[in-house]
Amino acid sequence: MSEAGAIPCPLCSEPATPSVWADDRCVVVIAGEAAYPALCRVIWRRHVREMSDLAEPDRAHCLRVTLAVEAALRELLNPDKMNIASLGNQVPHLHWHVIPRFADDPHFPDAIWAPQRREGTRRAVDRGQLGELLAAALN
């Protein structure tokens, strides 16, 4: 839950999409956004707003998980570029977007939140393969 009296945090109050990997500190989900079905989120389980709110070992863990997701998506999909973003303007709960990008995606080379340039090719990620790669890298 966010600050006292504030609107409940959706990442605290709603169960996450089925995860592809999780531990006691964070969860990795495939967000499944329409044009970006391989977009993943690394969500910190405890409600914090910023990376600097975490103790150093937790910051290192969050970064390690985020980079493992990036590496796994690169191995599975061979994207032209990877984007990692932590905005939190609409949902002020620490989470990272890990987004494989392709030259033929609808927004490339702009951010996925920019106005769409064209129709793009949609590339899904195999949940099982991603989970196996993350388990091998993080467990």
C-alpha positions as CSV (number, residue, x, y, z in Angstrom):
1,M,0.0,0.0,0.0
2,S,1.2,3.5,-0.8
3,E,1.4,6.3,1.8
4,A,-1.3,6.6,4.5
5,G,-4.6,7.9,3.1
6,A,-3.4,7.6,-0.5
7,I,-4.9,5.5,-3.3
8,P,-4.0,1.8,-2.9
9,C,-1.0,0.8,-5.0
10,P,-2.1,-1.6,-7.8
11,L,1.1,-3.6,-7.6
12,C,0.6,-4.1,-3.9
13,S,-3.2,-4.8,-3.9
14,E,-3.6,-6.8,-7.1
15,P,-2.0,-10.2,-7.7
16,A,0.7,-10.1,-10.4
17,T,0.1,-11.8,-13.7
18,P,1.4,-15.3,-13.4
19,S,5.1,-15.0,-12.8
20,V,7.9,-16.6,-14.9
21,W,10.3,-16.3,-11.9
22,A,10.0,-15.1,-8.4
23,D,11.7,-15.1,-5.0
24,D,11.0,-13.5,-1.7
25,R,12.1,-10.0,-2.9
26,C,10.8,-9.7,-6.5
27,V,8.7,-11.2,-9.2
28,V,9.2,-11.3,-13.0
29,V,6.1,-11.2,-15.1
30,I,5.4,-11.1,-18.9
31,A,3.3,-8.0,-19.1
32,G,1.7,-9.1,-22.4
33,E,1.1,-5.6,-23.8
34,A,-0.6,-5.9,-27.2
35,A,2.2,-4.6,-29.5
36,Y,4.9,-5.9,-27.1
37,P,4.0,-9.4,-25.9
38,A,7.5,-10.1,-24.8
39,L,7.7,-7.0,-22.5
40,C,8.6,-8.2,-19.0
41,R,8.4,-6.4,-15.7
42,V,10.6,-7.0,-12.6
43,I,8.4,-5.9,-9.7
44,W,9.8,-5.4,-6.2
45,R,7.4,-7.2,-3.8
46,R,7.6,-4.6,-0.9
47,H,6.2,-1.2,-1.6
48,V,9.0,1.2,-2.3
49,R,9.0,4.1,-4.7
50,E,12.7,4.3,-5.8
51,M,15.8,2.2,-6.1
52,S,17.5,4.5,-3.5
53,D,14.8,3.4,-1.0
54,L,16.4,-0.1,-1.0
55,A,19.4,-1.2,1.1
56,E,22.5,-1.8,-1.0
57,P,22.1,-5.7,-1.0
58,D,18.5,-5.3,-2.2
59,R,19.5,-2.8,-4.9
60,A,22.1,-5.2,-6.1
61,H,19.6,-8.1,-6.1
62,C,17.0,-6.0,-8.1
63,L,19.6,-5.0,-10.7
64,R,20.9,-8.6,-10.9
65,V,17.3,-9.9,-11.6
66,T,16.7,-7.1,-14.1
67,L,19.9,-7.9,-16.0
68,A,19.1,-11.6,-16.0
69,V,15.7,-10.9,-17.6
70,E,17.5,-8.7,-20.2
71,A,20.0,-11.5,-21.0
72,A,17.3,-14.2,-21.2
73,L,15.2,-12.2,-23.6
74,R,18.3,-11.5,-25.7
75,E,19.1,-15.2,-25.9
76,L,15.5,-16.1,-26.8
77,L,14.6,-13.4,-29.2
78,N,17.8,-11.8,-30.6
79,P,16.3,-8.3,-30.6
80,D,18.0,-5.3,-32.3
81,K,18.1,-3.5,-29.0
82,M,17.0,-3.9,-25.4
83,N,15.2,-1.1,-23.4
84,I,15.2,-1.1,-19.6
85,A,13.0,1.5,-18.0
86,S,11.9,2.5,-14.5
87,L,9.4,5.3,-14.7
88,G,6.8,4.8,-12.0
89,N,5.0,8.1,-12.7
90,Q,1.6,6.4,-13.0
91,V,2.4,3.5,-10.5
92,P,4.9,4.7,-7.9
93,H,6.0,1.2,-6.9
94,L,9.5,0.1,-7.8
95,H,9.3,-2.0,-11.0
96,W,11.5,-2.2,-14.2
97,H,10.2,-2.7,-17.7
98,V,12.5,-4.9,-19.8
99,I,11.6,-4.6,-23.4
100,P,13.1,-6.4,-26.4
101,R,13.0,-4.0,-29.4
102,F,13.1,-4.7,-33.1
103,A,13.6,-2.4,-36.1
104,D,10.2,-3.4,-37.4
105,D,8.3,-2.8,-34.1
106,P,5.5,-0.2,-34.1
107,H,7.5,2.6,-32.4
108,F,11.1,1.9,-33.3
109,P,13.4,3.7,-32.7
110,D,11.3,5.8,-30.3
111,A,10.2,4.6,-26.9
112,I,7.2,2.2,-26.8
113,W,5.1,4.9,-25.1
114,A,5.7,7.4,-28.0
115,P,3.1,7.8,-30.8
116,Q,3.0,4.7,-32.9
117,R,4.9,5.0,-36.2
118,R,3.5,2.0,-38.1
119,E,2.1,-1.5,-37.7
120,G,4.9,-3.8,-36.5
121,T,5.7,-7.5,-36.2
122,R,4.7,-8.9,-32.8
123,R,7.1,-11.4,-31.2
124,A,5.9,-13.4,-28.2
125,V,8.2,-15.0,-25.7
126,D,7.9,-18.6,-24.6
127,R,7.0,-18.4,-20.8
128,G,8.5,-21.8,-20.1
129,Q,11.9,-21.1,-21.8
130,L,12.1,-17.7,-20.2
131,G,11.4,-19.2,-16.8
132,E,14.1,-21.9,-17.3
133,L,16.7,-19.4,-18.3
134,L,15.9,-17.2,-15.3
135,A,16.0,-20.1,-12.9
136,A,19.3,-21.2,-14.3
137,A,20.7,-17.6,-13.9
138,L,19.2,-16.7,-10.6
139,N,18.6,-19.8,-8.5
